[in-house]
Amino acid sequence: MTATGRTSTAPDVADVVALGESMVTFLPSRPGRLADVPSFDRAIGGAESNVACVLAAAGHSVRWVGRVGADGFGDHLVEAIGGYGVDVSAVRRDPARPTGIYFRTAGDRSTDAHEVAYYRAGSAASAMSVDTMDLDAIRSGRILHLSGITPALSADCLGLTRELTARRPGRPLVSFDVNHRPGLWRDAGHGHGPEVLLELARGADLVFVGDDEARDAWGLGGPEAVRAALPEPELLVVKQGATGATAFHGADVTSVPALHVDVVAAVGAGDAFAAGFLSATLRDLPVRERLRHGHLMAAAALTVPGDLATPPARDHTDRLAALDDTAWGRLRLGPGWTQDGERPGDRTGEGADEEVRTP
């Protein structure tokens, strides 16, 4: 098999296949401007690979499909993602293009002080296409998870995403996280981002979108307006930040408030939410429980410094997801809540809400 070949490996069926670019992330050793930070710690970043890592750590069989350079950074990504238990056998190595990297500051991404410096133009992932990727491996899951980042990388990546979101018999359940990144689309030159993302979302079975990005990209206000613009997906999840999330499943509408969380770092929550929702979907849980599992996985990410957190044990999340509405509303989660044997209701200290004892 060559680096650019499409030879099929005839892989076993996985619970989830996630396709997308993963990059090496450099995290600052201290707060401050990028110009002032003296050193950085290396980590991994990428919406789809984040989802894959969380799902694998939660006990699911997961395959990440991507393209990285035949370089040391590519080695690191394959080894690090594989270390979470993710199948990386379908990842392509490109000898002519580098692995993407980026640097970011330690500040909250929502503030003007936050800086991100991407070095991904011409990356190996931008060469993903129908001709350079193994479509059998990509379609070898019960669920195929994609995001709106991939089609922004190149015209070939857009063509691949269109192929995978085309409605045809026998395809896996297609999950699509809109992930509108205006900066990527400004430099893309192969389509108007909001229009392309709306087109791709209409081809998916399950769509995740934040109400803020729906407003910025499409001028839509509120979950109902988003559903009116996206009637095609069987299941649409509109994330409403600290308010909660609303799911539209056919004619049914389900809303679940977000949890009270002592935030350590506001990164990785969206990918973790998607992983929690997909995990519950694989278990065929009711939509209300799927939303709650999404919130719980997001809380795990929010209470650690990096993008990826060790998910709580399944029986732990099941107990919390089964709380009545009053107990769910009083629940407050802080750092360490995912550790085995620790119950959120046992947490005390300044600012703690009323204790909540889980079953």
TORNU-705026 format. One record per residue: z, y, x of N, C-alpha, C in turn; residue in three letters. Coordinates in steps of 0.05 Angstrom, whole numbers, m for minus. Layout:
SITE     n.c3     n.c2     n.c1    ca.c3    ca.c2    ca.c1     c.c3     c.c2     c.c1   rest
SITE        Z        Y        X        Z        Y        X        Z        Y        X    ALA
...
This chain:
SITE     n.c3     n.c2     n.c1    ca.c3    ca.c2    ca.c1     c.c3     c.c2     c.c1   rest
SITE        0      m24       17        0        0        0        0       25       18    MET
SITE      m18       43       12      m19       68       28       m2       90       15    THR
SITE        2      111       30       18      133       20        5      147       m4    ALA
SITE      m21      145       m6      m35      159      m28      m46      139      m48    THR
SITE      m40      113      m44      m52       93      m62      m38       91      m89    GLY
SITE      m51       77     m107      m41       74     m134      m35       45     m140    ARG
SITE      m34       28     m119      m30        0     m123       m4       m5     m138    THR
SITE       m4      m22     m158       19      m27     m174       38      m47     m161    SER
SITE       63      m42     m163       83      m61     m152       94      m79     m174    THR
SITE       83      m76     m199       92      m92     m222      122      m94     m223    ALA
SITE      136      m72     m225      166      m72     m224      178      m83     m249    PRO
SITE      203      m92     m247      218     m100     m270      224      m76     m288    ASP
SITE      229      m82     m313      235      m60     m332      263      m50     m326    VAL
SITE      264      m23     m324      290      m10     m320      299        4     m345    ALA
SITE      324       10     m347      333       26     m370      319       53     m371    ASP
SITE      319       66     m348      307       93     m347      291       96     m321    VAL
SITE      267      108     m324      252      117     m301      251      147     m301    VAL
SITE      258      160     m279      257      189     m277      236      197     m256    ALA
SITE      218      214     m264      197      223     m246      201      253     m240    LEU
SITE      200      260     m215      201      288     m208      207      293     m178    GLY
SITE      207      318     m171      212      325     m143      242      326     m137    GLU
SITE      250      314     m116      277      318     m105      275      332      m78    SER
SITE      294      349      m73      293      365      m48      320      362      m34    MET
SITE      319      367       m8      344      369        7      355      397        2    VAL
SITE      381      398       m6      394      423      m12      414      430       10    THR
SITE      414      455       18      433      464       38      453      483       24    PHE
SITE      478      473       23      499      487       10      516      503       30    LEU
SITE      523      528       24      536      545       43      565      536       49    PRO
SITE      573      540       74      600      533       82      621      552       72    SER
SITE      612      576       63      630      596       52      615      615       34    ARG
SITE      628      630       16      614      649       m1      602      672       16    PRO
SITE      582      685        4      570      707       18      539      706       16    GLY
SITE      526      727       26      497      727       26      486      706       45    ARG
SITE      462      697       39      450      677       56      448      688       85    LEU
SITE      444      713       87      442      725      114      468      724      130    ALA
SITE      490      721      116      516      721      129      529      694      132    ASP
SITE      519      674      118      531      647      119      524      634      146    VAL
SITE      544      625      161      538      614      188      528      586      188    PRO
SITE      535      570      168      527      542      168      525      531      140    SER
SITE      512      508      137      507      497      111      512      467      112    PHE
SITE      520      456       90      523      427       87      499      416       72    ASP
SITE      490      392       79      466      381       67      473      364       43    ARG
SITE      457      367       22      461      351       m2      433      345      m14    ALA
SITE      432      334      m38      406      329      m51      405      345      m77    ILE
SITE      381      353      m85      378      368     m109      351      361     m122    GLY
SITE      351      362     m148      327      355     m163      335      347     m191    GLY
SITE      325      360     m212      334      354     m239      332      325     m246    ALA
SITE      308      313     m241      304      286     m250      320      266     m233    GLU
SITE      321      270     m207      337      252     m191      367      255     m196    SER
SITE      376      279     m204      404      282     m212      410      265     m236    ASN
SITE      392      265     m256      396      249     m280      396      219     m272    VAL
SITE      378      212     m254      377      184     m245      403      175     m232    ALA
SITE      414      192     m214      438      185     m200      462      182     m218    CYS
SITE      464      200     m238      487      199     m256      485      174     m274    VAL
SITE      461      168     m283      457      144     m300      463      118     m284    LEU
SITE      454      117     m259      459       94     m243      489       91     m237    ALA
SITE      502      113     m231      531      112     m226      546      103     m251    ALA
SITE      534      108     m275      546      101     m300      540       72     m308    ALA
SITE      525       58     m291      521       29     m296      494       21     m307    GLY
SITE      475       40     m309      449       34     m319      429       27     m297    HIS
SITE      409       12     m303      387        6     m284      368       30     m285    SER
SITE      363       42     m262      348       67     m261      328       67     m238    VAL
SITE      305       76     m243      284       79     m221      276      108     m219    ARG
SITE      278      119     m195      267      146     m190      240      143     m177    TRP
SITE      221      157     m188      194      157     m177      187      186     m168    VAL
SITE      180      189     m143      174      215     m132      157      212     m108    GLY
SITE      154      234      m93      138      235      m69      152      253      m49    ARG
SITE      157      243      m25      170      258       m4      154      255       21    VAL
SITE      160      273       40      146      271       65      155      248       82    GLY
SITE      138      240      101      145      219      120      161      233      143    ALA
SITE      183      244      136      199      259      155      229      253      151    ASP
SITE      246      265      167      274      259      166      287      267      139    GLY
SITE      278      289      128      289      298      103      281      278       80    PHE
SITE      256      268       82      248      247       63      265      222       66    GLY
SITE      271      214       91      289      191       95      316      196       82    ASP
SITE      327      220       86      353      227       75      353      224       44    HIS
SITE      332      235       31      331      234        2      330      206       m8    LEU
SITE      312      190        3      309      162       m6      336      147       m2    VAL
SITE      348      151       21      373      137       26      396      147        9    GLU
SITE      398      173        5      420      184      m11      417      177      m40    ALA
SITE      393      179      m51      389      172      m79      393      142      m83    ILE
SITE      382      127      m65      386       98      m66      415       90      m64    GLY
SITE      431      106      m50      459      101      m47      475      102      m73    GLY
SITE      464      116      m93      476      117     m120      470       92     m136    TYR
SITE      453       74     m125      445       51     m140      419       54     m154    GLY
SITE      404       75     m148      378       80     m160      357       64     m145    VAL
SITE      338       52     m160      315       38     m148      296       59     m137    ASP
SITE      291       60     m111      272       79      m99      247       66      m88    VAL
SITE      242       41      m97      220       26      m86      193       38      m92    SER
SITE      191       54     m113      165       66     m121      161       94     m110    ALA
SITE      179      103      m93      176      130      m81      154      129      m60    VAL
SITE      135      148      m61      113      150      m42      121      168      m19    ARG
SITE      112      160        5      116      176       30       90      189       37    ARG
SITE       90      215       42       65      229       48       66      238       77    ASP
SITE       47      228       94       48      235      122       36      263      128    PRO
SITE       24      275      108       11      301      113       26      325      101    ALA
SITE       46      320       84       60      342       71       90      338       75    ARG
SITE      105      360       76      134      358       82      150      354       56    PRO
SITE      174      345       60      194      344       39      204      372       33    THR
SITE      207      379        7      216      405        0      246      408        6    GLY
SITE      254      433       13      282      439       18      289      466        6    ILE
SITE      314      471        1      322      497       m8      351      503        0    TYR
SITE      357      529        2      383      539        9      393      556      m15    PHE
SITE      419      555      m20      430      572      m41      458      582      m33    ARG
SITE      466      604      m46      492      615      m41      513      599      m58    THR
SITE      538      605      m52      560      590      m66      566      603      m93    ALA
SITE      556      626      m99      563      640     m124      551      627     m149    GLY
SITE      562      635     m171      552      626     m197      522      633     m200    ASP
SITE      506      614     m209      478      620     m212      471      641     m233    ARG
SITE      490      647     m251      485      666     m272      489      695     m263    SER
SITE      498      700     m239      504      727     m229      481      737     m211    THR
SITE      479      763     m209      458      775     m192      463      770     m163    ASP
SITE      487      763     m155      493      758     m127      483      730     m117    ALA
SITE      475      713     m136      466      686     m129      438      688     m116    HIS
SITE      435      674      m94      409      673      m80      401      644      m77    GLU
SITE      375      640      m80      363      614      m75      337      618      m59    VAL
SITE      334      604      m37      310      606      m20      297      578      m20    ALA
SITE      274      576      m34      259      551      m36      238      549      m14    TYR
SITE      236      526       m2      214      520       16      201      494        6    TYR
SITE      185      498      m15      173      474      m29      143      477      m32    ARG
SITE      131      500      m26      102      504      m29       88      484      m11    ALA
SITE       69      469      m23       54      449       m8       70      425       m1    GLY
SITE       92      420      m16      109      397      m10       95      371      m18    SER
SITE      106      349       m9       95      323      m16       95      319      m46    ALA
SITE      116      328      m59      117      325      m88       95      339     m103    ALA
SITE       86      362      m92       64      377     m105       38      361     m106    SER
SITE       36      339      m90       12      323      m90       14      299     m110    ALA
SITE       35      298     m126       36      278     m147       13      282     m167    MET
SITE        0      260     m173      m23      262     m192      m27      234     m204    SER
SITE      m45      233     m223      m52      208     m236      m63      189     m215    VAL
SITE      m77      199     m195      m90      182     m175      m72      174     m152    ASP
SITE      m50      189     m147      m33      184     m124       m7      170     m131    THR
SITE       m1      166     m156       24      154     m165       19      127     m179    MET
SITE       38      110     m179       37       84     m191       45       87     m221    ASP
SITE       25       88     m238       31       92     m267       46       69     m279    LEU
SITE       41       45     m269       56       22     m279       86       25     m274    ASP
SITE       93       33     m249      121       37     m243      133       60     m259    ALA
SITE      118       81     m263      128      104     m279      133       96     m308    ILE
SITE      117       78     m318      120       70     m347      137       45     m350    ARG
SITE      151       37     m329      165       12     m330      194       14     m340    SER
SITE      201       34     m354      228       37     m365      229       37     m395    GLY
SITE      252       32     m406      256       36     m435      253       65     m442    ARG
SITE      262       82     m423      260      111     m426      246      122     m401    ILE
SITE      228      141     m405      216      156     m383      226      184     m385    LEU
SITE      240      193     m364      251      220     m365      235      239     m347    HIS
SITE      226      261     m359      210      281     m345      223      308     m348    LEU
SITE      213      328     m333      223      355     m338      200      375     m334    SER
SITE      204      400     m343      184      420     m341      181      432     m313    GLY
SITE      196      422     m294      193      431     m267      168      418     m254    ILE
SITE      164      393     m259      141      379     m247      114      392     m253    THR
SITE      108      398     m278       81      410     m283       77      437     m270    PRO
SITE       99      451     m263       96      477     m250       88      474     m220    ALA
SITE       91      450     m208       87      448     m179       58      450     m171    LEU
SITE       40      440     m187       11      441     m180       m5      433     m205    SER
SITE      m31      438     m203      m49      429     m225      m49      399     m227    ALA
SITE      m47      385     m205      m46      355     m205      m21      346     m219    ASP
SITE        1      359     m213       27      351     m226       25      356     m256    CYS
SITE       13      378     m264        9      383     m292       m8      362     m305    LEU
SITE      m29      354     m292      m46      333     m303      m31      307     m306    GLY
SITE      m14      300     m287        2      276     m288       21      277     m312    LEU
SITE       34      300     m315       53      303     m337       39      302     m364    THR
SITE       16      313     m366        0      311     m391       m7      282     m397    ARG
SITE      m14      267     m377      m21      239     m381        4      224     m391    GLU
SITE       27      230     m381       51      215     m388       63      223     m415    LEU
SITE       56      248     m424       66      256     m450       46      253     m472    THR
SITE       22      242     m465        2      237     m486       12      214     m504    ALA
SITE       10      218     m530       20      198     m549        0      175     m550    ARG
SITE       10      151     m543       m7      127     m544       11      103     m549    ARG
SITE        0       82     m561       16       58     m567       27       45     m542    PRO
SITE       52       35     m544       63       20     m522       77       35     m500    GLY
SITE       77       62     m502       90       77     m481      120       76     m485    ARG
SITE      136       80     m463      165       82     m467      173      106     m482    PRO
SITE      198      107     m490      208      132     m503      207      154     m482    LEU
SITE      194      176     m488      190      197     m469      211      219     m474    VAL
SITE      228      224     m453      248      245     m454      239      268     m437    SER
SITE      241      292     m448      230      316     m433      251      338     m434    PHE
SITE      260      346     m411      278      369     m408      261      393     m401    ASP
SITE      260      413     m419      242      436     m415      245      449     m388    VAL
SITE      270      455     m380      275      466     m353      255      488     m346    ASN
SITE      254      509     m361      236      531     m356      245      546     m331    HIS
SITE      228      547     m311      234      561     m286      212      583     m283    ARG
SITE      217      607     m292      197      628     m292      186      633     m263    PRO
SITE      203      632     m243      194      637     m216      173      617     m207    GLY
SITE      176      592     m214      156      572     m206      129      577     m220    LEU
SITE      131      585     m245      106      589     m260       92      615     m252    TRP
SITE      107      635     m243       94      659     m234       75      654     m210    ARG
SITE       83      635     m193       67      629     m170       48      606     m174    ASP
SITE       48      594     m198       33      569     m202        3      573     m202    ALA
SITE       m7      591     m219      m36      596     m220      m52      576     m235    GLY
SITE      m38      557     m249      m53      536     m264      m44      534     m293    HIS
SITE      m34      556     m303      m26      556     m331       m4      575     m337    GLY
SITE       m1      583     m362       20      600     m371       44      582     m378    HIS
SITE       66      585     m363       88      566     m366       98      561     m394    GLY
SITE      105      582     m409      115      577     m436       96      561     m454    PRO
SITE       70      568     m452       51      553     m469       49      524     m460    GLU
SITE       48      519     m434       46      492     m424       70      476     m432    VAL
SITE       94      487     m429      118      473     m435      120      466     m464    LEU
SITE      112      484     m482      112      478     m510       93      455     m516    LEU
SITE       69      456     m504       50      434     m508       62      407     m499    GLU
SITE       74      406     m475       85      381     m465      109      372     m482    LEU
SITE      126      390     m490      149      382     m507      140      370     m533    ALA
SITE      118      380     m544      108      369     m569       98      340     m566    ARG
SITE       92      332     m542       84      304     m538      107      285     m532    GLY
SITE      131      295     m529      154      278     m522      168      267     m548    ALA
SITE      184      247     m544      199      235     m566      227      248     m568    ASP
SITE      238      255     m544      265      267     m542      262      291     m524    LEU
SITE      271      315     m534      268      340     m519      296      353     m517    VAL
SITE      302      362     m492      326      378     m487      316      406     m480    PHE
SITE      328      426     m492      322      454     m486      346      471     m491    VAL
SITE      351      490     m473      372      509     m477      364      531     m496    GLY
SITE      382      541     m512      374      563     m530      366      588     m515    ASP
SITE      378      591     m491      371      615     m475      342      613     m464    ASP
SITE      334      589     m455      307      586     m445      287      586     m468    GLU
SITE      294      576     m491      276      578     m514      272      607     m522    ALA
SITE      293      623     m520      290      652     m526      273      666     m505    ARG
SITE      278      660     m479      263      673     m458      234      665     m457    ASP
SITE      229      639     m461      202      628     m459      185      633     m484    ALA
SITE      198      628     m507      182      628     m532      191      650     m552    TRP
SITE      211      665     m545      221      686     m563      234      675     m588    GLY
SITE      246      651     m586      258      638     m609      288      642     m609    LEU
SITE      300      648     m632      328      653     m634      342      633     m652    GLY
SITE      358      616     m640      373      596     m656      360      569     m657    GLY
SITE      377      548     m661      367      520     m661      346      516     m683    PRO
SITE      349      527     m707      330      522     m728      303      533     m721    GLU
SITE      302      556     m708      276      567     m700      263      549     m679    ALA
SITE      279      538     m661      267      520     m641      256      495     m655    VAL
SITE      270      484     m674      260      461     m689      235      467     m704    ARG
SITE      233      491     m715      208      498     m730      184      499     m711    ALA
SITE      189      507     m686      168      508     m666      162      481     m654    ALA
SITE      181      463     m656      178      436     m644      185      415     m665    LEU
SITE      168      412     m685      173      391     m706      166      363     m697    PRO
SITE      150      360     m676      139      334     m669      159      315     m657    GLU
SITE      176      323     m638      194      303     m626      213      291     m647    PRO
SITE      217      265     m645      235      251     m663      263      262     m661    GLU
SITE      271      269     m636      298      280     m632      296      304     m614    LEU
SITE      307      326     m623      308      351     m608      337      359     m604    LEU
SITE      344      365     m579      371      374     m573      370      402     m562    VAL
SITE      383      421     m576      384      448     m568      412      454     m557    VAL
SITE      413      459     m531      439      464     m517      446      494     m520    LYS
SITE      470      499     m528      479      526     m535      502      536     m516    GLN
SITE      502      526     m491      521      535     m472      549      529     m480    GLY
SITE      567      548     m478      595      544     m484      600      539     m514    ALA
SITE      580      545     m530      583      541     m559      582      511     m566    THR
SITE      563      497     m554      560      468     m560      531      460     m559    GLY
SITE      523      442     m576      495      432     m577      489      422     m605    ALA
SITE      464      425     m613      455      417     m639      431      398     m636    THR
SITE      432      375     m650      411      356     m649      397      353     m676    ALA
SITE      371      353     m675      355      348     m699      342      320     m696    PHE
SITE      349      303     m715      339      275     m715      326      271     m742    HIS
SITE      299      273     m742      286      272     m768      296      296     m785    GLY
SITE      305      290     m809      316      311     m826      345      317     m822    ALA
SITE      358      301     m805      387      304     m800      393      325     m778    ASP
SITE      414      341     m783      422      361     m763      451      355     m756    VAL
SITE      457      353     m730      484      347     m721      492      367     m699    THR
SITE      514      380     m703      524      399     m683      551      390     m672    SER
SITE      555      392     m646      581      385     m634      589      407     m615    VAL
SITE      613      418     m619      622      440     m601      626      431     m573    PRO
SITE      622      449     m554      627      443     m526      657      440     m521    ALA
SITE      664      428     m499      692      424     m491      702      449     m476    LEU
SITE      728      452     m476      741      472     m459      743      460     m431    HIS
SITE      731      473     m412      729      462     m384      739      483     m364    VAL
SITE      755      475     m346      763      492     m323      741      489     m302    ASP
SITE      722      507     m302      698      505     m286      704      510     m256    VAL
SITE      695      491     m240      696      494     m211      670      506     m201    VAL
SITE      647      496     m210      621      506     m203      602      502     m226    ALA
SITE      588      523     m234      570      522     m257      543      512     m249    ALA
SITE      542      488     m237      516      476     m229      516      447     m238    VAL
SITE      492      437     m244      488      409     m250      496      401     m278    GLY
SITE      505      419     m295      515      411     m321      492      402     m340    ALA
SITE      469      416     m338      447      409     m355      436      381     m350    GLY
SITE      433      374     m325      424      347     m318      445      326     m326    ASP
SITE      470      332     m322      491      313     m329      492      310     m359    ALA
SITE      488      331     m375      487      329     m404      465      310     m412    PHE
SITE      441      314     m401      419      296     m407      425      267     m401    ALA
SITE      438      263     m378      445      235     m370      465      223     m390    ALA
SITE      485      239     m398      504      228     m417      491      222     m444    GLY
SITE      473      239     m453      459      235     m478      441      210     m476    PHE
SITE      427      208     m454      409      185     m451      425      159     m449    LEU
SITE      448      159     m435      465      136     m433      473      126     m461    SER
SITE      482      145     m477      490      137     m505      466      129     m521    ALA
SITE      442      140     m516      418      132     m530      411      103     m524    THR
SITE      413       96     m498      408       68     m490      427       49     m504    LEU
SITE      450       58     m511      470       41     m525      467       43     m555    ARG
SITE      448       59     m564      442       62     m593      466       73     m608    ASP
SITE      481       91     m596      504      104     m609      494      125     m629    LEU
SITE      510      132     m649      502      153     m667      498      180     m653    PRO
SITE      482      197     m665      475      222     m652      499      239     m645    VAL
SITE      519      239     m662      544      254     m657      557      245     m631    ARG
SITE      558      218     m626      570      208     m602      552      213     m578    GLU
SITE      526      213     m582      508      220     m560      513      248     m550    ARG
SITE      516      267     m569      522      294     m561      549      296     m546    LEU
SITE      569      282     m556      595      282     m543      594      270     m515    ARG
SITE      579      249     m511      576      237     m485      561      257     m466    HIS
SITE      542      272     m477      529      293     m462      549      314     m453    GLY
SITE      566      323     m471      586      344     m464      605      333     m443    HIS
SITE      613      308     m445      632      296     m426      620      294     m398    LEU
SITE      595      285     m397      582      284     m370      578      312     m359    MET
SITE      572      331     m375      570      359     m366      597      369     m355    ALA
SITE      619      361     m369      645      369     m359      652      357     m332    ALA
SITE      642      333     m328      646      320     m302      633      336     m280    ALA
SITE      608      346     m285      594      361     m265      606      389     m261    ALA
SITE      616      401     m282      627      428     m280      654      429     m265    LEU
SITE      667      406     m263      694      406     m251      693      395     m222    THR
SITE      669      395     m209      667      389     m181      650      411     m168    VAL
SITE      651      414     m141      636      436     m128      606      433     m128    PRO
SITE      595      408     m127      567      404     m124      553      398     m150    GLY
SITE      527      390     m148      511      384     m171      518      357     m183    ASP
SITE      527      339     m167      531      311     m176      561      304     m176    LEU
SITE      570      292     m197      598      283     m199      599      253     m206    ALA
SITE      619      240     m197      624      213     m205      630      212     m234    THR
SITE      615      198     m250      620      198     m279      646      183     m286    PRO
SITE      659      191     m308      683      176     m316      675      148     m324    PRO
SITE      695      130     m324      690      102     m333      681      102     m362    ALA
SITE      664       83     m369      653       82     m395      674       81     m417    ARG
SITE      695       64     m413      715       62     m434      730       88     m437    ASP
SITE      732      104     m415      745      130     m416      729      149     m434    HIS
SITE      703      151     m429      686      168     m445      684      159     m474    THR
SITE      684      133     m478      683      122     m505      708      131     m521    ASP
SITE      731      130     m507      756      138     m521      755      168     m528    ARG
SITE      746      184     m510      744      213     m515      723      219     m536    LEU
SITE      701      206     m535      680      211     m555      688      203     m583    ALA
SITE      708      185     m585      717      175     m611      740      192     m623    ALA
SITE      749      213     m609      770      230     m619      762      243     m645    LEU
SITE      782      249     m662      775      264     m687      768      293     m679    ASP
SITE      757      307     m698      748      334     m692      770      353     m682    ASP
SITE      794      350     m694      816      367     m685      824      362     m656    THR
SITE      826      336     m649      833      329     m622      811      337     m602    ALA
SITE      786      333     m610      764      341     m593      765      371     m588    TRP
SITE      771      387     m608      772      415     m605      795      425     m587    GLY
SITE      816      409     m585      839      417     m569      836      407     m540    ARG
SITE      817      389     m536      814      376     m509      806      397     m488    LEU
SITE      820      396     m465      812      413     m443      812      397     m417    ARG
SITE      790      399     m403      785      383     m379      785      400     m354    LEU
SITE      799      390     m333      799      404     m308      792      385     m285    GLY
SITE      793      395     m260      786      378     m237      803      353     m237    PRO
SITE      790      331     m231      804      305     m229      805      289     m255    GLY
SITE      795      300     m277      798      286     m302      783      260     m304    TRP
SITE      762      257     m287      746      232     m288      759      209     m273    THR
SITE      781      214     m259      792      193     m242      804      171     m260    GLN
SITE      801      147     m251      812      124     m266      841      127     m271    ASP
SITE      848      122     m296      877      122     m303      887      149     m311    GLY
SITE      872      170     m306      881      197     m313      870      205     m339    GLU
SITE      887      214     m357      879      222     m384      879      253     m385    ARG
SITE      859      265     m398      859      294     m400      884      305     m413    PRO
SITE      895      290     m432      919      299     m446      943      300     m428    GLY
SITE      942      287     m404      965      287     m386      965      312     m368    ASP
SITE      944      328     m369      942      351     m351      960      373     m361    ARG
SITE      976      384     m343      993      406     m350      989      428     m330    THR
SITE     1001      451     m335      998      473     m316      990      499     m330    GLY
SITE      987      520     m314      981      546     m325      954      545     m340    GLU
SITE      954      555     m364      929      557     m380      922      531     m394    GLY
SITE      938      510     m392      932      485     m405      934      488     m435    ALA
SITE      916      476     m450      919      475     m479      940      455     m487    ASP
SITE      944      454     m513      963      434     m523      955      406     m514    GLU
SITE      974      390     m506      968      364     m496      953      347     m517    GLU
SITE      933      332     m507      919      314     m525      921      286     m513    VAL
SITE      932      268     m527      935      240     m518      911      224     m528    ARG
SITE      896      212     m510      874      196     m519      884      168     m528    THR
SITE      868      155     m545      877      129     m554      880      109     m531    PRO
